[in-house]
Amino acid sequence: MTSIAMIEAAAERLKGQARVTPLVSSPFLDEIAGRRLLVKAECLQHTGSFKFRGGWSAVSALPEEARRRGVIAYSSGNHAQGVAAAAKAHGAPAVIVMPADAPQLKIQNTRDLGADVVLYDRAGGESREAVGAEHAQERGLTLIKPYDDPLVIAGQGTAGLEIAEQAAAEGVTKADVLVNCGGGGLSSGIALALEARAPGLRVRPVEPEGFDDVTRSLADGDIRSNTRISGSICDAILTPEPGQITFPILRRLCGPGIVISEEEAMRAMALAFLRLKIVLEPGGAASLAAALFHADDIKGDAVIAIATGGNVDAKLFEEALARYA
């Protein structure tokens, strides 16, 4: 199980490798949110998302022999790029299993980082786990899961260490921290870090409509699954259900989930560009959408939203700006 000691160790391995991303703000967004709003711009992280943290944490902790054999991961794009970048930097071969309907930008970026990309039919029900297991066994590759992996969770938790320090510098010691949530790796990692370093800050998972498995699981006290595995523009945070490792952490430390619509995510993308000058993908903008458009679900004078990723196809970004800018 991931611990604060593992998160601190991951922070040491990431020192000089990961960017310390800023907390940014805008009075215009504060007005919409009805409170002070601080946005952690993880879209400025290497590879365009927080996933670089977990990928580096896991790859850098492998024994040298395992790195020589190589790693394998499955992902719709951001974990793919994070693992591919970390593997390339460590001289390790990487195979990434990606859904054929993932954004083309993410598929191409992963290939450009030197990974061998294997596409599978997510919409048709093909199992990424089965495809990944087959390739891993054939080549002796080490699997790095996108969220249900203690070292990945530890890497994501390093963002929480930064939030604790940055929020304190801003005079914010009590607030909800809204985290875009798929399987719960980032949410659980940040929650563990905040428990140790800033207990007045509470994680709130944010998900898109139709893929609110974490929100329902937290409400019911047990793991609940989604009926669909694709079909949302928020591709970065679509998972079948919370992880076996992540959910106990979420259940213990997180507040209730918040569910946003695709339209709200698109509006948040446009506002992030106009007011913060950052580019977000729909799944990366969900937490900002929750802060802006679900103010009644949030208490306190301040809120922190994690802008988790900016790997958006140009056509979709143009559409968001055309409709809402």
C-alpha positions in Angstrom: 0.0 0.0 0.0 1.2 3.5 -0.9 2.4 5.6 2.1 3.6 9.1 2.7 7.1 7.7 2.9 6.7 6.2 -0.6 5.4 9.6 -1.9 8.4 11.4 -0.4 10.7 8.8 -1.9 9.1 9.3 -5.3 9.5 13.1 -4.9 13.2 12.5 -4.5 13.4 10.5 -7.7 11.4 13.1 -9.5 13.5 16.0 -8.3 15.0 17.8 -11.3 12.8 15.6 -13.6 9.2 16.7 -13.0 8.1 20.3 -13.2 6.8 22.0 -10.0 3.6 23.2 -11.6 2.1 26.5 -10.5 -1.2 27.5 -8.8 -2.8 30.0 -11.0 -5.9 32.2 -10.5 -8.1 34.8 -12.1 -10.5 37.3 -10.5 -12.9 36.6 -13.3 -13.0 32.9 -12.4 -13.3 33.7 -8.7 -16.4 35.7 -9.5 -18.0 32.8 -11.4 -17.0 30.3 -8.7 -18.3 32.6 -5.9 -15.1 32.1 -3.9 -11.3 32.2 -4.3 -10.3 29.6 -6.9 -6.8 28.3 -7.3 -5.9 26.1 -10.3 -3.0 23.6 -10.1 -1.8 23.7 -13.8 -0.6 20.1 -14.3 -1.3 20.6 -18.0 2.1 22.3 -17.9 3.8 19.1 -16.7 6.1 17.1 -19.1 4.0 15.2 -21.7 1.1 17.6 -21.0 -0.3 15.9 -17.9 0.3 14.7 -14.3 0.8 11.2 -15.6 4.5 11.9 -16.1 4.9 11.8 -12.3 3.5 8.3 -11.9 5.3 7.0 -15.0 8.7 8.3 -13.8 8.1 7.1 -10.3 7.4 3.5 -11.5 10.1 3.2 -14.1 12.8 4.8 -12.0 12.1 2.3 -9.2 12.6 -0.8 -11.4 15.7 -2.9 -11.0 18.1 -2.4 -13.9 17.5 -5.9 -15.3 13.7 -5.2 -15.5 14.3 -1.9 -17.2 16.5 -3.5 -19.8 13.7 -6.0 -20.7 11.2 -3.1 -21.0 7.9 -2.0 -19.7 4.3 -2.2 -20.9 1.3 0.0 -20.0 -2.3 0.4 -21.2 -3.8 3.8 -21.5 -6.0 6.1 -23.5 -3.2 8.5 -23.8 -1.8 10.4 -20.8 -0.4 7.5 -18.9 0.8 6.2 -22.2 2.9 9.3 -22.8 4.1 9.5 -19.2 5.4 5.9 -19.2 6.8 6.3 -22.7 8.7 9.4 -21.8 10.1 7.9 -18.6 11.1 4.7 -20.4 12.9 6.6 -23.1 14.8 8.6 -20.5 15.9 5.4 -18.7 16.8 3.6 -22.0 14.0 1.1 -21.5 11.9 -0.4 -24.3 8.2 0.5 -24.0 5.0 -1.1 -25.4 1.8 0.9 -24.9 -1.6 -0.7 -25.5 -4.0 2.1 -26.5 -7.7 2.2 -27.6 -8.1 2.7 -31.4 -10.6 5.5 -30.6 -8.2 7.5 -28.4 -7.4 11.0 -29.6 -5.0 10.9 -32.5 -2.7 13.4 -30.8 -2.2 11.1 -27.9 -1.5 8.1 -30.1 1.0 10.0 -32.3 2.7 11.6 -29.3 3.2 8.2 -27.7 4.8 6.8 -30.9 7.0 9.9 -31.2 8.3 9.2 -27.7 9.7 5.9 -29.0 7.0 3.5 -27.7 5.7 0.6 -29.7 1.9 1.4 -29.8 -0.5 -1.5 -29.9 -4.1 -0.5 -30.7 -7.2 -2.4 -29.4 -10.9 -2.2 -30.0 -12.2 -0.6 -26.8 -15.6 0.3 -28.3 -16.0 -3.4 -29.4 -15.3 -4.7 -26.0 -11.8 -6.0 -26.5 -9.9 -6.2 -23.2 -6.8 -4.1 -22.8 -5.7 -6.2 -19.9 -5.8 -9.3 -22.0 -3.9 -7.6 -24.8 -1.4 -6.3 -22.4 -0.9 -9.6 -20.6 -0.2 -11.3 -23.9 2.5 -8.9 -24.9 4.0 -8.8 -21.4 4.3 -12.5 -21.3 5.8 -12.8 -24.8 8.6 -10.3 -24.1 9.1 -10.4 -20.3 7.9 -6.8 -19.9 7.0 -5.2 -16.6 3.4 -4.0 -16.4 2.9 -0.4 -15.1 -0.8 0.0 -14.5 -2.4 3.4 -15.0 -3.7 3.8 -11.4 -3.8 0.6 -9.4 0.0 0.5 -8.8 1.6 1.7 -5.5 4.5 3.3 -7.2 2.3 5.1 -9.7 0.1 6.4 -6.9 3.2 7.6 -5.0 4.3 9.5 -8.1 0.9 11.2 -8.5 1.0 12.0 -4.8 4.0 14.3 -5.3 1.5 16.8 -6.8 -0.2 16.7 -3.4 3.1 17.6 -1.6 3.3 20.6 -3.9 -0.3 21.6 -3.3 0.2 21.5 0.5 3.2 23.9 0.3 1.7 26.2 -2.4 -1.7 26.5 -0.7 -0.1 27.4 2.6 1.9 30.1 0.9 -1.4 31.5 -0.4 -2.8 31.4 3.0 -5.2 28.6 2.2 -5.3 25.9 4.9 -8.9 24.7 4.6 -10.5 23.9 1.2 -11.8 21.3 -1.1 -9.3 20.0 -3.6 -11.2 19.0 -6.8 -9.4 16.2 -8.7 -10.3 14.8 -12.1 -10.8 11.1 -11.4 -10.7 8.0 -13.5 -9.4 5.0 -11.5 -8.3 7.1 -8.6 -4.5 7.1 -8.8 -4.2 10.9 -8.6 -7.0 11.4 -6.2 -5.7 8.8 -3.8 -2.1 9.9 -4.1 -3.0 13.5 -3.4 -5.3 12.5 -0.6 -2.5 10.6 1.2 -0.1 13.6 0.7 -2.6 16.1 2.1 -3.5 13.8 5.0 0.2 14.1 6.1 1.0 17.6 5.1 -2.2 19.6 4.9 -5.1 17.9 6.7 -7.4 20.9 6.3 -7.5 20.2 2.5 -9.9 17.5 1.4 -9.9 15.8 -2.0 -13.2 15.7 -3.9 -13.2 13.4 -7.0 -14.8 14.9 -10.2 -16.1 12.7 -13.1 -18.2 13.1 -16.2 -21.8 12.1 -16.5 -22.3 8.4 -17.4 -18.9 7.6 -16.0 -19.4 8.4 -12.3 -18.3 5.1 -10.8 -16.2 6.7 -8.1 -18.9 9.1 -7.0 -21.4 6.2 -6.8 -18.9 3.9 -5.1 -18.2 6.5 -2.4 -21.9 7.1 -1.8 -22.5 3.3 -1.5 -19.4 2.4 0.4 -18.4 -0.3 -2.1 -17.0 -0.5 -5.6 -19.6 0.3 -8.4 -18.9 -0.1 -12.1 -19.9 1.9 -15.2 -22.2 0.4 -17.7 -20.1 1.9 -20.6 -16.3 2.1 -21.1 -16.3 4.7 -23.9 -18.4 7.4 -25.4 -17.4 10.6 -23.6 -15.1 13.4 -24.7 -13.5 13.2 -21.3 -11.5 10.2 -22.4 -8.7 10.8 -20.0 -10.8 9.9 -17.0 -12.9 7.0 -18.3 -12.4 3.8 -16.4 -14.6 0.8 -15.7 -14.5 1.2 -11.9 -12.3 2.4 -9.0 -9.1 0.4 -8.4 -8.7 -2.2 -5.7 -5.8 -0.3 -4.2 -7.2 3.2 -4.8 -10.7 2.8 -3.5 -9.9 2.1 0.1 -7.9 5.2 0.2 -10.6 7.2 -1.5 -13.3 5.9 0.9 -11.2 6.8 3.9 -10.0 10.2 2.9 -12.2 11.8 0.2 -15.3 13.8 0.3 -18.3 13.1 -2.0 -17.7 13.1 -5.7 -19.0 15.7 -8.1 -20.4 14.9 -11.6 -20.1 17.4 -14.5 -21.5 17.4 -18.0 -19.6 17.4 -21.3 -20.9 20.9 -22.0 -19.6 22.2 -18.6 -16.2 20.6 -19.5 -16.1 22.4 -22.8 -17.1 25.8 -21.2 -14.3 25.3 -18.6 -11.8 24.6 -21.4 -12.7 28.0 -23.0 -12.6 29.9 -19.7 -9.2 28.3 -18.8 -7.8 29.6 -22.1 -9.4 33.0 -21.9 -8.7 33.7 -18.2 -5.7 31.6 -17.3 -4.0 31.2 -20.7 -3.7 27.5 -20.4 -4.9 24.7 -22.7 -7.0 21.9 -21.2 -8.5 18.7 -22.6 -12.1 17.9 -21.6 -11.0 15.4 -18.9 -8.4 17.8 -17.7 -11.0 20.6 -17.3 -13.6 18.6 -15.3 -12.4 19.8 -11.9 -12.4 23.4 -13.1 -16.0 22.9 -14.4 -17.0 21.6 -11.0 -15.5 24.6 -9.3 -17.2 27.0 -11.6 -20.6 25.5 -12.2 -21.2 23.4 -9.1 -20.5 26.0 -6.5 -23.5 24.8 -4.3 -21.7 21.4 -3.9 -18.7 23.1 -2.4 -18.2 24.8 1.0 -15.7 27.3 2.2 -14.1 30.6 1.0 -11.6 28.9 -1.3 -11.4 25.9 -3.6 -8.5 24.3 -5.4 -8.9 22.6 -8.8 -6.3 20.3 -10.5 -6.1 21.0 -14.2 -4.8 17.5 -15.0 -4.0 17.5 -18.7 -3.9 19.5 -21.9 -3.5 16.9 -24.6 -6.5 17.9 -26.7 -7.0 17.5 -30.4 -7.0 20.8 -32.2 -10.4 20.4 -33.7 -12.1 19.8 -30.4 -10.3 22.7 -28.8 -11.3 24.9 -31.7 -14.9 23.8 -31.1 -14.8 24.7 -27.4 -13.5 28.2 -28.2 -16.0 28.7 -31.0 -18.9 27.8 -28.8 -18.0 29.3 -25.4 -15.2 31.9 -25.8 
